[in-house]
Amino acid sequence: METLPFCCSLVSCYRLNSLDCKSLGNNFSLRQSRALVNGRTVVMFAGAKSMASFGTSCHDSYEIENLYKKEGGRLLGLLEEYSNHAFSQSAKDNCNYYVTDGNAGLRGVSTEADEVTKILIPGLPEGSDGNNGSPISSCFWEWKPKLSVHYEKSGSENVGAPAVLFLPGFGVGTFHYEKQLRDLGQEYRVWALDFLGQGMSLPTEDPAPGKMGDSSDEMEVAWGFGDESEPWAHELVYSVDLWRDQVKHFIEEVIGEPVYLVGNSLGGFVASYFAACNPQLVKGVTLLNATPFWGFLPNPIRSPQLSKIFPWAGTFPLPENVKKLTQFVWQKISDPGSIQEVLKQVYADHSIKVDNVFSRIIETTQHPAAAAAFASIMFAPKGQLSFQEALSRCKMQSVPICLVYGKEDPWVRPVWGLKVKRQLPEVPYYEISPAGHCPHDEVPEVVNYLLRGWIKNLESQGSASLPLLEELKSIQYGVSRELEYINDGTRKSVQVHAYGSKFSVWNMIRSFLKSRSVGLQMNSH
């Protein structure tokens, strides 16, 4: 089967952007196709091995017929059988564009393909800035001496509703999920926490009293740079093992029941790691551009002999050489200009308001324990399981997983998400474009829509279909959708490619080509 140049040129040149692109099987009859619906003629073109039906105006039909005579050999067909009812119902709703094809095609490519349909989804409550919707409560939970965990919650009044816990990426905290807390908190019970060593979950006392740098330096006093750690901080290291245990105790002691876990970047890594080790506490895991690795030094439990080669692995006090390195690096990365530059990288849409995210990150860097915590995180050992091992264990233990990735992420590139999809072919995979490393904050309307649909699917034990994957063909082969929503009074849209259980590289390539064509269409408006 060929690529989509002719189909795409029709949509782009004639701006048939309201068309609901669907496919018809070889059994589709002439009687079905010859109809006059809402003043729009369904025109049939027949070739030796293919036929095409376009629901459009008479004038456009004439133009399309001329194009078909010139380009018909390149027209793609998507084989799928629809009943008379399905056809008549869809024709009532839209001006529909149907294509069928015979045996033309590239070898090795499935005859199934994506469908591109425009769908209007809900916006955020009362606007896009997240200042309305369900109220958010800020709380602290003392897990260990001197180590209090900051968390935020919303929707506590939704008794009996599913519990959802959000885990943040590196360098951010609960504030990065305000749009989820306010929106999803209207129907679910929602929590977001700060990992220890980040956000507002930094220690309340100095783990190793001292100064950053030499005593002659006119540096502000920073915690954790002394020569001896406090008793409560002897074994403190901000590692993924610590965060895994933190999440476990938080669910058991604060939430009190199994949860749906949602993690972005580092939070996605921890979510999969935690679920692999504690499946009884997890109802499902959604990965938002999850980082596929974390940590460099060997894990002392998994590799005890190898870990002995490294005398220091993120504990307090920091060695002298690490203190000097941290002092240099911290001055660079905590600079407001550097933080602004990073935010520009991770957000594909630079018109997104990130003032609150920026100010909250700056606030965190000014905490006296932030620099030493950063050093501990960077030198902490790996987890006991790799990302791939955690996913494999989740699969063996039947932990439901949903993959949501921003396509324009400069760090966790789409290839990483597709690699996970190949490892777990049966799980739903949604690729959003344009969206970067933090799709939940950049396109929260889309992520919240997908989360709602996924949770409803699991809560209904499959009675409710997965979002965008309503039909058997789409469940198997996937679809492409253009999702529209209102943001700050402006209508916006993104492309979402949902890859089905019969994912293949060929289908991925076809989706990519189709997304480019639709992008050209959107830009031409």
N, C-alpha and C positions, 0 to 999 in steps of 0.2 A: 504494500500500500504506500502511496506517495505521501509527501508532506502536504501542507495546506495552502499553497500559494493562491489558487483560484478562489477558494472559499474565503480566504482572508481578504483578497482584493475586493471581493463583493462587499463585504462588511465595511471595509475601510473607505472605498470610493463612494458607495451609495449610502453610507451611514445608516445601515439598517440595524441600528443599535438596539432597537426594541425587540429584535427577533429572538425567539426562543429556539435555539438550535438543537434539534433532536434528530434522531436517525430512524429510518424505517427499513424493515427487512425485505427480502426478495418476495415475500408473500403479500406485500402491500399491493392492493388491487387498483386498477384504473377507476373503478367505481368509487373507491374511497377518496381518490385524489381529486376527482372532478366535482368541485363543490363551490358554491358562492357563499362565503361566510362574512357577514357584516360588511358587505359591499366590496370584499377583497377576493379576487380570483385566485384559486389554487391552480397554478399552471404546471403541466406535466411535460417534461422533456424525456424522451426515450432514446437510448442508444443501443448498440448491439448487446452490450453487457451491463449497461447501467442506466439509471433514470434519476431525474432530480425533480423535486417538487418544491416550488417556492410560493409561500402565501404572501402576497404583496399586492400593490396596486397594479392596474393594467399598464400604466406607463412604465413603471419599474419592471414589470414582467417583460415588456418588449425589449428594454435595455438588457435585462438579464439573459433573454433568449439570444440576443446578438452576442453577448459575451460568452455564453455557453457554446455557441457554434465555433467560436475562436479558441476557447480554452477548455472545452468539455473534456478533452483527453486528460486534463490534469485535475479534474474535479474529484474530490475525495468522497467516498461513500462510507457510511457507518451502518453496519448491519444490526438491526434490532427490530423485532416484530411488535407492532402496536395494534391494539384492538380498535374497532370502529369508535367505541366510546372514548378511548384515550385520545384518539385523533380529534374527534369533534369537540371534546372538552377543552383541549389545549388551543384549538383554533378559535374558540369563543373568547379566550382570555387574551390572546396576543396575535399579532401578525407573525405567523410561524414560518420558519425556514427549514425545510426538510431535504435531506440528501440521502440517496441510496447509491450503492455501488455494487458492481459485480465482482469479478475476480481479480481486478487490477490491484497491485500492491507490491510492496517490498517484501522479500522473503524474510521470515523470522519475526515479522511485526504482527501483533495481534490485530484481528479485524475490528476489535472494539476500540473506541477512542473517546476523547473527552467531549462533554457537552458544555457549552458556554451559555449560561443563563444569568440574567441580572436579577438580584434579589435584594429587596429593601429590608434591612434589619434594624432593630431598635437602637437609638442612641443612648448616651448616658443620661441618667435622671436629671432633668431640668438643665441640661447643658453639658459641655464636655470638660469642664474644669474640675468636676468631682466635688464641688462644694455643697451639693444637695444629695438627696438620696438617704440611705440608712445612716444614722449617726454612728460615729466611731469612738470607741473608748480606748484610752491609753492606760496600760497596766504594767505592773512589775510582778514577777514571780521569782522568789529566792530559791534557787535550786541548790546551790552550795554556798558555804560561808564566803562572804565578800563577792559572790558572783550572782547577781540578779539578772534575770532575763526580761528584757523589755518586749512586750507584745501589744498588739492592737486587736480589737474584736468588734464585730458588728453583727446585727441580726439575732441577738440573744433571745428576743421575743418569739422567734420562729421555732417554737417547741416542736420537736419531732422531725424537723427538717434535717437534711444531710449536713454533716459537719465538713467544712473545707478548710485546709490549712495551707497557707502560702509560705514558701521559703525563698528568701531573697538571694540575689547574686552578690558577688564579691564587691565590697566597698559601699553597698547601699543597705537599706533596711526596710522596715515596715512601711515607711513613707512611699516606697516605690509601688505599693499595692493599694493605694488609697482609692483608685478608680474601681478596683475590684471589691474592696470592702464596702464602698458606698452603693455600688450597683448590685452586686450579688448578695449583699447583706439584706436586700429587700425580700428575698425568698429563702436564703440559706443561713446557716450559722457559720460565720466566717472568722478565721483568725489569721494573723500574720505575725511572725516573730523575728527578732534580730538574733543572729548567731552570736554566741559569746565571742568577744573580741571585735565586734563590729556594731555599727549603729549606736543604739543606746544600751547595749548589753556589754559595756566595758566595765571593768572592776571598779568598785567603790573606794578601794584603797590601793596604794602603791605595792605591787607584788615584789619589787626589789628597789627599795628607796635609793635614790642617787640622782645624778645629773646626766643629761645628754651631752657628751663631749667632755673635754678637759675642764678642770675647775677654773682655769684662766679664761675660758670662753664665756662671753656674755650671752649665754643661751638660757632660754626659759627652762625652768625645772620641768623635766619629763619623767613620768613614772617608768619603772622597769629597767633603769640603767645603772642600778647600784651593783655592788659586788656580792651581795648575798640576798637570797630570796626569803620572803616571809614564810612561816610554816605552812600556811594555807595554800601557798603557791608553789610548793616544792615540785609537784608533778604536773603543774599547769602547762599545757601546750595547746594552742588553738588549731586543732587538727580535725579532719573529717570524722575520725573516730569519736572525738569529743562532741561534735555537732550531731552525729548519729545518736549518741546516747542522750544528748540534750533534747532532741525531737522525741525520742521514746518516752522520756520522763514527762515531757510537756503534754503529750497526748494522754498518757495514763493519769497524770495528776491534775491537769487543768481542764482538758476537754472531756476525758472520761469515756471515750468510745472511739471506734475506728473512724478514720477520716479519708477524705479525698485529698491527696497531696498534690500540690502544684508548685513546681520549682523552675526558676529562671537561672540559666548559666550555672554558677556554683550550686545554687539551690536545686537545680535539676539533678546534678550529680549526687548531692546528698539525699534527695528524694528517692532516687533509684537504689542507692546504697542502703538507705534505711529500710525501704520496702523489701529488699532482698533478705535482710536480716530479721525483719519483724513483719512478716506478711499478715499476721493475725490482727495487726493494728491499722491495716491499709485496705481501703475499699477500691482504690484506683490511684494511678499516678499520671499526671500530665507533665510532660517535659517541654519547657519553653526555651528553645535554643540552649539546651543543656550542654555544658562543657564536657567533653568526653574524657578528660583526665584531670587529676589534681594531685599535687605533691610530687616531689622529686626523690626524696630520700626513702630508703627501704623501710617497710613496716616492721617493727620489732617483734611482733607476734608471728607474722608470716615468714619473715626472713631474719631470725634472731642472730645468726652468725654474721650475715652481711651487714646488719645494722650496727654491729660492734665496731665496724670500720669508721663509722661517723660518731665521734664522741659527743657531739651536740646536735640535737634535733628539735629545736624550738622551745626548749624549757627555759625557765628563769633561774639564775641571772643570765643575761646575754654575754657571750665571750667578748673580749676587747675588740677583736677584729670585726666582729659582727656589729658592735656598737658604732664603730667608725663608718662602716659601710651603710648602716641604717641611717645615720645622721646625714650622710651625703644624699642617699636616694630619697629619703623622706622630704628633704627640702625641695627636691625636684617635683615629686609626684603630688605633694600637698599644695603646691602653688595653684592659686585660683585659675591662672591662665592654662595650666596643664589640665586641670579638671574640665574646663570649658572645651578644650581640644578633644578630650576623650569623649565627651558627650556628643560632639559633632560627628565623631566616628561611628558611634553606636546607634544613632538615630538617623534613619534614611531620609525622613522628612524633617528638614531643618526649620520648618514653620511650627513644629510642635513646641509648646511652652514647657520649658524644663527649669524655670526659675526656682520652683520649690525643690526639685531634685538637687539642683546645684547648691542652694543655700543649706540644705540638710547635709549634703556631703561635706561642705566646708565646716559646718558645725561639728561634725564627727571628727574631722582632722584636728580640731582645736582642743579636743579632750587630751589631758596629760598622759593618758595611757595608750593613745592611738598609735604612736610611732613604734613602741615596743611590741604592741599587739600585731602590728604589720610584720615586724621581723619574725615573730613566732609563727605566724601563718605561712610566711614564705619558706621557712625552714622546717616546717612540720612534716612528719613522714606521710607516706601514702596511706590509703586505707587498706584494710585487709582484703578487699575485693577491687578489681579494676572495674571500670564502667561496663565493659562488655560482659564480664563475669556477673556483675550485679543484674544486668538485663536478662542474662540467661537464667539466673536463679529465679528472677521474677516470673519468667515464662514457665519454668518448671513448676512453680508454686501457684500458677494461674492468677497472678496479679494483673488486673487490667491496666493497660498502658495506652496513652494517647499522646501523639507527637504533634506539636505545633511549633513551626519554625518560621522566623522572618527570613526572607530570601536574601535581602541585602546586608546581612550580617557580615562585617569585615573580619570578625574573629572566628566564630563558629560558622564556617561557611556551609552552604547547603549540602555539600558532599558529606558532612558529618551526620546530618539528619537522615540523608538517604542511606547512609551506611547502617544506621540503626533500623531503618525500615527494611533493609535487606535481611538484617538479623532477625527481625520480628515482622515477617511479612503480613501477618494477620491483623496487626494493630492499625488503627486509623492514623493517617499522616496528612497533616494540613500544612501547606507552604503558602505564606502570605507575601504578596508583593504589591506595592513597596512597603517593606518593614525591615527594621534592622535587628540588633541584638536583643532589644527589649520590647517585643511586640505587645506585651500586656500594657505598657505605658504609652506606646506610640499609636497603636490601633486597639485600644481597650474595648471598643464596641465589638470588634470582630472576635477577639479572644474571649470576651464574656459570652458572646453568642455561641461559640464553639463549646465552651465549658458547660454552659447550660444544657446544650443538646447532648453532650457526652454523658453528663451526670444523669439526665433523664433516661437515656438509653440503658445505663447500668441499673438505675433504680427500678425501671420497669422490666428488668430482666430481658431486654431486647424487644419488648412490645413497641416502644418508641424507637424510631429509626435514628441512626447516627446522623448528625448534622451534615447536610449536603450529600449523604450517601443513602438516599431513600430507596432506590431501585436496585434490583439484583445485579444489573450490569455495572452500576456505579460502585456497588459494594465490592465487586470483583476487580474492576479495571480503573475505577476512579473517574472524577469529573473535574471540570474547571468552572468556576463561578465568579461572577463579578458581584461583590457585595457592596451595596450602597447604604449610607447612613448619614444622619444629620449631625454635624459637628460645629458648634458655635454658630448655628444658623446657616451654615454652608453645607451643601450636599457634597459628600466625598465618596470615593469608591476605591476599592482595592481588588486585586485578583487573588483568588484562593484556589489552589490546586489540591484536591483531595485524592490521594493515591489509595487505590483499593487493595484487596488481599492478593490479587494476581499482578502485583507490581513487577515491572521489568524496566530495564534500561531503555528499551525502545519506546515504551509508553512515556517514560520521563522525557525523552528527546522530543517526542511529538507534543507533549504538554508545553515544553519550553518554546517550541516554534509557535504554538498557538498563543501563548502568553505574549510573545513579541508582536504578533499580528493584532491582538486585542489592544495592546499598549499603543500601537500606532493609531488605532481607531480612536482611543480615548484622547490622544494628543491632538487629533485632527479637529476635535470639537471646540 
